[in-house]
């Protein structure tokens, strides 16, 4: 029986180099990466993050669920992923960009709603009817939720957690901010959160997305197209 031919010693380094290039990107430059390549990565990351957050803001302002609920943000994140794949970025780095992009898209709707309510919301007093929560499954402290009614005695469909505390009792008054156009659910008033404060929680995810996009773009740089492999008989 004829045994299969073992791969040559020179073929193994080429295989490992190909795997590294596929997973992490070729990064075929010496020293610092070209400045224009870094700029290209910054632009790609900033445009990706801005489109994700911008879609959520536009959806919350106009009341379009497909935009306000984060679906459009996920599409924008996938568009950035496709762009990096076309650039030849490493698969591992593209995966990191995808994770950061989707996380940003999932966090953006709540922040966008906070921005809209901070800009056009109206504050009114509501009455607490019951208090729920306050504990977790492991016995630790949890979030309190207050069921409330408006000044006309109509129960709100959502429970309020901002301003609902351990000392809150039925009959107490809470301040809530609501959307006069009825496109967003009301929420408790946070005196320390404005439009910029609502977006501040997204800064970490956005910065991570931009940084990952820069690294993926920089490492996608290839000096030349590799020649086709010669097949030996």
N, C-alpha and C positions, 0 to 999 in steps of 0.2 A: 504494500500500500504506500502510495506516494504522499508524504506529508506536505501540508501547506507551507508556502514560503514565508518566513518570518520577515516583518518589516525591517528595512535597512536602518542603520543608525542615524542616517541623515534625514530619514522620513519622520522620525519621532519628534525632533525639534520643530520641524515645519508644522506638524499636527498640533503640538502644544501652542505654537504661536498663532495658528488659525483659531484655536479654541479661545485663547485669551483675547484675540481681536474680536471674535464674535460676542463674547460675554461682556468685555469691558471696553471695547472700541480699539481701533488700531493705534491712535495717538502717535502718528509717525512724524514727530518733530523733536528737535533737540533743544534743550533749554526751556525758556519760557514759551508758552503758546502764542501764536500771532494775535495782536491786539484786536484785529478785525474779527477773529474767530470768537474771542471772548465777548466782543460786542454783539455778535450774532446770537450767541447763547443768551445774553442778557435780554436782548429784544424779544427772542422767542419766549423766554420765561415770563417776562413782564406782560407781553401780549396775551399769553395763556392765562395768567392769573387775573389780568384785567377783564378778559372776556368772561371768565367764570363768575367773578364778583359782579361785573356789569350786567350779566344776564339775570342774576338773582335780583339785583336792584331794580332793573326795568320791569321784571315780572311782578315784584312786590308793589311797585308804584302804579302799574297799570292793571293789576289784578288778573294776570294771565297765569293760571296754575302750572302750565308746562314749563314756564320760565321761573316762577317763584318757588317751585318745589325742588329745584335742583337738577331736574332732568337735562335741561339745556347746559348747565355747568358741567355735567358729566360728559356730554357730547363735546364741549370745548376741550376738556381734558384729553379725551380720546383723539381729537384732532391734533393736539400737541404731540401725543404719542406717535401718531402716524407720521407727522413731520420728522420727528427724530429718527424713526425707523428708515425713512427715505434718505435721511442724511447719513445712514450707516452707523448710528450710535450703537453702543454695546447693549445687549439685551438686558443685562442686569440693571444698568443705569436707566434704561427706558422703563423697566419695571418700577424702579424707585420713583421716577417722575409720575408714572400712572397712579401710584399709591398716594403721593402728595396731592396730585390733581383731584382725585376722587374725594379725598378727605376735605379739601378746600371746598369742593362743590357741595358736599353734605353739610358743611358748617355755614355756608354762605346764606341760606334762606333765613335763618333766625337773625343773623346780623343785618340782612337787608330789611327785614320787617322792623327791626329796631331803628334803623335809619329813617324809614318812611314815617313811623310813628313819632319820632323825634322832630321831624320836619312839619308834618301836618296834623299830628294827633291832637285830640282834645282830652282834657283831664276832667273827670267827674268823680264824685264820691259814691261808693257802693256800700251795701250792708252785708256783713258776714252772716251766713246762715248756719254753716257747720265748718269744722276744721278736721282735716284728715291727714294721715301720714305721721311723719316725725320719727320713724324708725325704719331700719333696714332688716333684712333677713338674718344677719349675723348679730343683731342687737345694737348696732352702731347708730349714730345720729343720722337722720334723713331729712328730706325736704318736707315742709308742711304745705298743704294745699287747702285753700279756702274756697268753699262754694259761696257765691255772693248773688245778690239781687240788685238791680239798678234802682234808681230813685222812684220808679213807677211800680216796684215790686216784682218785676219780671226777672226770673233767674237767668243768669248768663250761662251760655253753653259751655264755657271753659272755666276751669278752676284756676285761681290766681295763686302764684307762689311768691312773687315779689311783694314784700311787705307782710306776708303771712308768717307769723312766728309762733313760738311755743306759748307766748303769753296772749296770743289772739284768742278771743272768745266770740261766740255768736252774739250778734248785736253790735259789734264794733264796726267802725267805719274804716274803709280802705280807699285809697286813691288809685284809680286805674286810668290808663290812657287808651283811647279808642280811636279808630279810624272813622272820621265822619262820612267817608264814602263807602264804608262797610266792606272793604276788600281785605282787611286783616282782622284777626281776632284781637280782642282787648287783652292787655297785660297790665300787671302792677307797675306803678311808677317807680323808677329808679332815679333818685335825685342826682346821682353822680355819672349818669350815662347819657350822653348826647349822641349826635350823629357820628362824630368821630370816635367816641367811646364805643359805639356799637361795632364799628369796623376794626377797632384795635385788637379784638380777639382773633381776627383773621390774619393779622400781620405775621405771626409765626409760620402758619401754613403757607402763606404767599411767599415769604422769604425762603422757606425750604424748597418750594417749587422752583423758584428762580435759580437758586443755587444748584439744584439737581439738574436743571436744564442747561446751565452753563457748563457743568462738568461733562454731561453727556455730549454736548455740542463740541467742546474742546477735544474730547477723546475720540470723536468721530473723524478727526482730520486724517486724511490719507494723502501721501505725497503723490502717488501714481497708482494706476490700476494694475494689480498684480498680473503678470503674464500667465496665460493658460498653462496648466501642468502638462508636461510631455508624457505620453503613454509609451512605455517601453514594452516590446513584445516579450 
